[in-house]
């Protein structure tokens, strides 16, 4: 897990279509403090397509578009040179990048201070979604690791 220190701010730079995803450019840095790897900074002007969940109706309905900020962090960690903080030389491997995605997704979806039993049940469901996304990325992400 971790905490987003800034909010995601993007502008669309290319529209998606039937067979391609839209691309977005950050207009301000996105900063995430990961309990796994420390501070991650996605620089202003970085490009992202958010998540790559297959557009298979049931999968996308359950897991797609669940966290644009976590997906942006994940894109940063997947692109060479795999630095968590630009210019430091501190790198992560694919398994660690996927673990960061899981934690950031849960952080993005969960209710921070649950007050009721329903809130706690929702948080359990959010944890399940984060693990399912992690599982999908572990299965299919190898082809995107550069």
C-alpha positions as a Markdown table, in Angstrom:
| # | Residue | x | y | z |
|---|---|---|---|---|
| 1 | Unk | 0.0 | 0.0 | 0.0 |
| 2 | Unk | 1.0 | 3.6 | 0.1 |
| 3 | Unk | -0.4 | 7.1 | -0.4 |
| 4 | Unk | -0.9 | 9.4 | -3.3 |
| 5 | Unk | 0.7 | 12.8 | -2.5 |
| 6 | Unk | -0.7 | 14.5 | -5.6 |
| 7 | Unk | -3.7 | 14.0 | -7.8 |
| 8 | Unk | -3.6 | 12.8 | -11.3 |
| 9 | Unk | -3.9 | 15.6 | -13.9 |
| 10 | Unk | -3.9 | 14.7 | -17.6 |
| 11 | Unk | -4.9 | 15.9 | -21.0 |
| 12 | Unk | -5.9 | 13.7 | -23.9 |
| 13 | Unk | -3.3 | 13.8 | -26.7 |
| 14 | Unk | -4.7 | 11.1 | -29.0 |
| 15 | Unk | -8.1 | 9.6 | -29.1 |
| 16 | Unk | -8.8 | 6.0 | -28.8 |
| 17 | Unk | -10.6 | 3.9 | -31.4 |
| 18 | Unk | -12.0 | 0.5 | -31.9 |
| 19 | Unk | -8.5 | -1.1 | -31.9 |
| 20 | Unk | -6.4 | 1.4 | -30.1 |
| 21 | Unk | -6.4 | 3.0 | -26.7 |
| 22 | Unk | -6.5 | 6.8 | -26.1 |
| 23 | Unk | -3.2 | 8.3 | -24.9 |
| 24 | Unk | -2.9 | 10.9 | -22.2 |
| 25 | Unk | -0.2 | 13.3 | -21.1 |
| 26 | Unk | 0.3 | 14.4 | -17.5 |
| 27 | Unk | 0.0 | 18.1 | -16.9 |
| 28 | Unk | 1.5 | 18.0 | -13.4 |
| 29 | Unk | 3.7 | 15.4 | -11.6 |
| 30 | Unk | 2.0 | 12.4 | -10.0 |
| 31 | Unk | 3.7 | 11.5 | -6.7 |
| 32 | Unk | 3.0 | 8.2 | -4.9 |
| 33 | Unk | 4.7 | 7.1 | -1.6 |
| 34 | Unk | 4.8 | 3.3 | -1.9 |
| 35 | Unk | 5.4 | 1.2 | 1.2 |
| 36 | Unk | 7.2 | -1.3 | -1.1 |
| 37 | Unk | 9.7 | 0.9 | -3.0 |
| 38 | Unk | 9.5 | 4.4 | -1.5 |
| 39 | Unk | 8.7 | 7.6 | -3.5 |
| 40 | Unk | 7.6 | 7.2 | -7.1 |
| 41 | Unk | 7.4 | 10.4 | -9.2 |
| 42 | Unk | 5.8 | 10.4 | -12.7 |
| 43 | Unk | 7.1 | 13.5 | -14.4 |
| 44 | Unk | 4.9 | 16.1 | -16.0 |
| 45 | Unk | 4.6 | 15.4 | -19.7 |
| 46 | Unk | 4.8 | 11.6 | -19.2 |
| 47 | Unk | 2.4 | 9.6 | -21.5 |
| 48 | Unk | 0.0 | 6.9 | -20.3 |
| 49 | Unk | -2.9 | 4.9 | -21.7 |
| 50 | Unk | -4.0 | 4.0 | -18.2 |
| 51 | Unk | -4.9 | 0.3 | -17.8 |
| 52 | Unk | -4.7 | -2.4 | -20.4 |
| 53 | Unk | -7.6 | -4.5 | -19.3 |
| 54 | Unk | -8.8 | -6.6 | -22.2 |
| 55 | Unk | -12.1 | -5.2 | -23.5 |
| 56 | Unk | -13.8 | -8.5 | -22.9 |
| 57 | Unk | -17.2 | -7.4 | -21.5 |
| 58 | Unk | -17.3 | -9.3 | -18.2 |
| 59 | Unk | -13.6 | -8.7 | -17.4 |
| 60 | Unk | -13.7 | -5.0 | -18.3 |
| 61 | Unk | -16.9 | -4.5 | -16.4 |
| 62 | Unk | -15.4 | -6.0 | -13.2 |
| 63 | Unk | -11.8 | -4.9 | -13.5 |
| 64 | Unk | -11.3 | -2.2 | -16.1 |
| 65 | Unk | -11.0 | 1.5 | -15.5 |
| 66 | Unk | -10.6 | 0.9 | -11.7 |
| 67 | Unk | -7.7 | 3.2 | -11.1 |
| 68 | Unk | -6.2 | 5.7 | -13.5 |
| 69 | Unk | -3.6 | 7.0 | -11.0 |
| 70 | Unk | -2.3 | 3.5 | -10.1 |
| 71 | Unk | -2.2 | 2.5 | -13.8 |
| 72 | Unk | -0.1 | 5.6 | -14.5 |
| 73 | Unk | 2.3 | 4.7 | -11.7 |
| 74 | Unk | 2.5 | 1.2 | -13.1 |
| 75 | Unk | 3.2 | 2.5 | -16.6 |
| 76 | Unk | 6.1 | 4.5 | -15.2 |
| 77 | Unk | 7.6 | 1.5 | -13.5 |
| 78 | Unk | 7.1 | -0.7 | -16.7 |
| 79 | Unk | 8.8 | 1.7 | -19.0 |
| 80 | Unk | 12.7 | 1.6 | -19.2 |
| 81 | Unk | 14.9 | 2.3 | -17.4 |
| 82 | Unk | 12.5 | 1.1 | -14.7 |
| 83 | Unk | 13.5 | 3.8 | -12.3 |
| 84 | Unk | 11.2 | 4.6 | -9.4 |
| 85 | Unk | 12.6 | 8.1 | -9.1 |
| 86 | Unk | 13.9 | 9.6 | -12.3 |
| 87 | Unk | 17.7 | 10.0 | -12.4 |
| 88 | Unk | 18.4 | 8.1 | -9.2 |
| 89 | Unk | 19.3 | 4.8 | -10.7 |
| 90 | Unk | 17.1 | 3.0 | -8.2 |
| 91 | Unk | 15.3 | 0.3 | -10.2 |
| 92 | Unk | 12.4 | -2.2 | -9.7 |
| 93 | Unk | 11.8 | -5.6 | -11.3 |
| 94 | Unk | 8.5 | -6.6 | -12.9 |
| 95 | Unk | 7.1 | -8.4 | -9.8 |
| 96 | Unk | 7.8 | -5.4 | -7.7 |
| 97 | Unk | 6.1 | -3.1 | -10.2 |
| 98 | Unk | 3.0 | -5.3 | -10.2 |
| 99 | Unk | 3.0 | -5.4 | -6.4 |
| 100 | Unk | 3.1 | -1.6 | -6.3 |
| 101 | Unk | 0.1 | -1.6 | -8.7 |
| 102 | Unk | -1.9 | -3.9 | -6.4 |
| 103 | Unk | -1.2 | -1.6 | -3.4 |
| 104 | Unk | -2.0 | 1.6 | -5.2 |
| 105 | Unk | -5.2 | 0.2 | -6.7 |
| 106 | Unk | -6.4 | -0.9 | -3.3 |
| 107 | Unk | -5.5 | 2.5 | -1.9 |
| 108 | Unk | -7.4 | 4.2 | -4.7 |
| 109 | Unk | -10.5 | 2.1 | -4.3 |
| 110 | Unk | -10.9 | 1.6 | -0.5 |
| 111 | Unk | -12.8 | 3.6 | 2.0 |
| 112 | Unk | -10.0 | 5.1 | 4.1 |
| 113 | Unk | -11.8 | 5.1 | 7.5 |
| 114 | Unk | -14.6 | 2.5 | 7.4 |
| 115 | Unk | -17.4 | 3.4 | 9.8 |
| 116 | Unk | -19.8 | 0.6 | 9.3 |
| 117 | Unk | -19.8 | -3.2 | 8.6 |
| 118 | Unk | -20.8 | -2.4 | 5.0 |
| 119 | Unk | -17.8 | -0.1 | 4.6 |
| 120 | Unk | -15.6 | -3.0 | 5.8 |
| 121 | Unk | -17.3 | -5.4 | 3.4 |
| 122 | Unk | -16.7 | -2.9 | 0.5 |
| 123 | Unk | -13.0 | -2.7 | 1.5 |
| 124 | Unk | -12.8 | -6.5 | 1.3 |
| 125 | Unk | -14.3 | -6.3 | -2.2 |
| 126 | Unk | -11.8 | -3.6 | -3.1 |
| 127 | Unk | -9.0 | -5.8 | -1.9 |
| 128 | Unk | -10.4 | -8.6 | -4.1 |
| 129 | Unk | -10.4 | -6.3 | -7.1 |
| 130 | Unk | -6.8 | -5.2 | -6.5 |
| 131 | Unk | -5.7 | -8.8 | -6.3 |
| 132 | Unk | -7.6 | -9.7 | -9.5 |
| 133 | Unk | -6.0 | -6.9 | -11.3 |
| 134 | Unk | -2.6 | -8.0 | -10.0 |
| 135 | Unk | -3.3 | -11.5 | -11.1 |
| 136 | Unk | -4.2 | -10.3 | -14.6 |
| 137 | Unk | -1.1 | -8.2 | -14.9 |
| 138 | Unk | 1.1 | -11.1 | -13.7 |
| 139 | Unk | -0.5 | -13.3 | -16.5 |
| 140 | Unk | -0.5 | -10.8 | -19.3 |
| 141 | Unk | 2.0 | -8.1 | -18.4 |
| 142 | Unk | 5.1 | -9.9 | -19.5 |
| 143 | Unk | 4.6 | -8.9 | -23.1 |
| 144 | Unk | 4.6 | -5.2 | -22.1 |
| 145 | Unk | 7.7 | -5.3 | -19.8 |
| 146 | Unk | 10.4 | -3.6 | -21.8 |
